[in-house]
Amino acid sequence: MPYATRGDVDVTIDAPPEAVYALVSDVTRMGEWSPETVRCEWADGATGPAVGARFKAQNRHGRMRWSNKPEVTAAEPGREFAFSRKAPAGGEVVWRYSLLPEGAGTKLTESFEVIKRPPAAVNWLVLRMLRTKDRNADLIDGMRTTLDRIKTAAEAS
């Protein structure tokens, strides 16, 4: 089973970058977009996107459920929203939404990059628990679904 280390997907949305940013940076709506994220809520006194703000995320993949507490690492309206998720076993992943003006719309790119891999034994166990043969393909498919849902919401506004 290959270990996912990075990936990205993009979509062109018929809405301005500021409107698209408002959607992707509102983590309380992430459960509407992502097929793996069930719910997110701001934590530790945070009320919106700002560097250093934290939120609690509840996720699922098949029968597996987990939660984490990412930290916002970039919050530039109309340009970029990113957060880092550190795993208890020592791994770290950065998720990023980059926005570029494209005509009257926006090119939105969602990406992930593993900054620090978890220990091999932990990764082996997690992949078995997720019951996946290709975690990278799972994540890419999930990002496509997420961006399609964001596109639909942005263009409906």
LUMKOLSE-430930 format. One line per field, with one value per residue (C-alpha): residue number from 1; y, x, z. Coordinates in nm, 4 decimals, decimal comma. Layout:
BEGIN
seq <- c(NUM|...)
Y <- c(Y|...)
X <- c(X|...)
Z <- c(Z|...)
//
This chain:
BEGIN
seq <- c(1|2|3|4|5|6|7|8|9|10|11|12|13|14|15|16|17|18|19|20|21|22|23|24|25|26|27|28|29|30|31|32|33|34|35|36|37|38|39|40|41|42|43|44|45|46|47|48|49|50|51|52|53|54|55|56|57|58|59|60|61|62|63|64|65|66|67|68|69|70|71|72|73|74|75|76|77|78|79|80|81|82|83|84|85|86|87|88|89|90|91|92|93|94|95|96|97|98|99|100|101|102|103|104|105|106|107|108|109|110|111|112|113|114|115|116|117|118|119|120|121|122|123|124|125|126|127|128|129|130|131|132|133|134|135|136|137|138|139|140|141|142|143|144|145|146|147|148|149|150|151|152|153|154|155|156|157)
Y <- c(0,0000|0,3265|0,6022|0,9331|1,2140|1,4930|1,5659|1,8444|1,9002|2,2203|2,3539|2,6783|2,8441|3,1164|3,3344|3,5902|3,4749|3,6604|3,4715|3,1370|3,2140|3,2844|2,9287|2,7398|2,9323|2,8721|2,5408|2,5036|2,4218|2,1669|1,8798|2,0019|1,9800|1,6957|1,3272|1,2498|1,5450|1,5085|1,8351|2,1147|2,3842|2,6627|2,5840|2,7504|3,0826|3,1119|3,2409|3,2515|3,2064|3,3616|3,2330|3,0395|2,9712|2,6109|2,4049|2,0598|1,8292|1,5037|1,2698|0,9319|0,6893|0,3783|0,2457|0,4346|0,7560|1,0030|1,3604|1,6083|1,9706|2,1483|2,4928|2,7592|2,8426|3,0814|3,3028|3,5488|3,6467|3,5827|3,4115|3,1233|2,9258|2,6510|2,4454|2,1928|1,8705|1,6988|1,3373|1,2004|0,9506|1,2308|1,2788|1,6183|1,7133|2,0591|2,1117|2,4176|2,5999|2,8354|3,0822|3,2580|3,5001|3,3467|3,5823|3,6801|3,3632|3,1718|2,8793|2,6948|2,4357|2,2038|2,0274|1,8281|1,7689|1,5344|1,7362|1,4567|1,0931|0,8897|0,5868|0,3020|0,0748|0,3442|0,4056|0,0320|0,0063|0,3153|0,1935|-0,1433|0,0287|0,2511|-0,0624|0,1088|-0,0138|0,3335|0,6174|0,8700|0,7822|0,8084|1,1569|1,2757|1,1486|1,3185|1,6481|1,6278|1,5775|1,8628|2,1070|2,0071|2,0743|2,4102|2,5032|2,4206|2,6298|2,9247|2,9367|2,9106|3,2236)
X <- c(0,0000|0,1569|0,1916|0,0385|0,2953|0,1457|-0,1268|-0,3314|-0,6511|-0,7852|-1,1105|-1,2182|-1,5108|-1,7319|-1,7064|-1,4497|-1,1585|-1,2925|-1,6252|-1,4507|-1,2132|-1,5129|-1,6330|-1,3035|-1,1930|-1,5228|-1,4200|-1,7638|-1,8906|-1,6188|-1,8592|-2,0681|-1,7743|-1,5454|-1,6389|-1,4098|-1,4770|-1,7954|-1,7769|-1,5418|-1,5737|-1,3444|-1,1613|-0,9632|-1,1463|-1,1012|-1,4034|-1,2723|-0,9741|-0,6515|-0,2959|-0,2616|-0,6361|-0,7264|-1,0309|-1,1527|-1,2244|-1,4170|-1,3464|-1,4464|-1,3349|-1,5476|-1,5862|-1,2879|-1,3542|-1,0999|-1,0647|-0,7802|-0,7116|-0,5480|-0,3873|-0,4343|-0,0998|-0,2181|-0,5273|-0,4985|-0,8466|-0,8850|-0,5437|-0,4773|-0,6106|-0,3967|-0,3745|-0,1418|-0,2588|-0,0227|-0,0879|-0,0276|0,2232|0,4405|0,3211|0,2286|0,0308|-0,0362|-0,3623|-0,3821|-0,6414|-0,4773|-0,6877|-0,5875|-0,7998|-0,8926|-1,0947|-1,3978|-1,3623|-1,1172|-0,8829|-0,9049|-0,6394|-0,6634|-0,3423|-0,1839|0,1786|0,3172|0,5760|0,6659|0,5757|0,4506|0,6567|0,6272|0,4452|0,1845|0,1350|0,0953|-0,1679|-0,3598|-0,3722|-0,5075|-0,7687|-0,8741|-0,9065|-0,7565|-0,5149|-0,4131|-0,4508|-0,3169|-0,5953|-0,8503|-0,7277|-0,7212|-1,0775|-1,1855|-1,0307|-1,2118|-1,5422|-1,4634|-1,3809|-1,6862|-1,9082|-1,7421|-1,7808|-2,1518|-2,2058|-1,9996|-2,1706|-2,5162|-2,4542)
Z <- c(0,0000|-0,1061|0,1494|0,0391|0,0534|-0,1589|-0,4050|-0,5564|-0,7518|-0,9055|-1,0445|-1,2087|-1,0337|-1,1764|-0,8657|-0,7441|-0,5229|-0,2174|-0,2366|-0,2824|0,0058|0,2322|0,1651|0,2055|0,5143|0,6985|0,8527|1,0122|0,6595|0,5758|0,6508|0,3547|0,1146|0,2215|0,1967|0,4956|0,7240|0,9234|1,1177|1,2216|1,4839|1,5937|1,9191|2,1956|2,1602|1,7822|1,5930|1,2375|1,0084|1,1382|1,1551|1,4796|1,5160|1,5925|1,5124|1,6029|1,3099|1,3184|1,0271|0,8918|0,6230|0,5989|0,9524|1,0895|1,2838|1,4230|1,5341|1,5274|1,6091|1,3145|1,3332|1,0656|0,9019|0,6269|0,6110|0,3227|0,1985|-0,1724|-0,1935|0,0438|0,3391|0,4928|0,8073|0,9629|1,1219|1,3602|1,4484|1,7992|1,6554|1,5182|1,1604|1,0169|0,7070|0,5628|0,3730|0,1483|-0,0613|-0,3117|-0,5088|-0,8312|-1,0308|-1,3652|-1,5851|-1,3782|-1,1712|-0,9579|-1,0052|-0,6725|-0,5900|-0,2916|-0,1945|0,0832|0,1686|0,4297|0,6212|0,8604|0,8064|1,1006|1,2030|0,9517|1,1987|1,2670|0,8955|0,8306|1,1044|0,9877|0,6274|0,7457|0,9626|0,6704|0,4554|0,1549|-0,1082|-0,2230|0,0263|-0,2230|-0,4701|-0,1858|-0,0966|-0,4594|-0,5135|-0,1916|-0,2994|-0,6354|-0,4535|-0,2131|-0,4924|-0,6975|-0,3962|-0,3274|-0,6960|-0,6855|-0,3712|-0,4972|-0,8331|-0,6751|-0,4662)
//
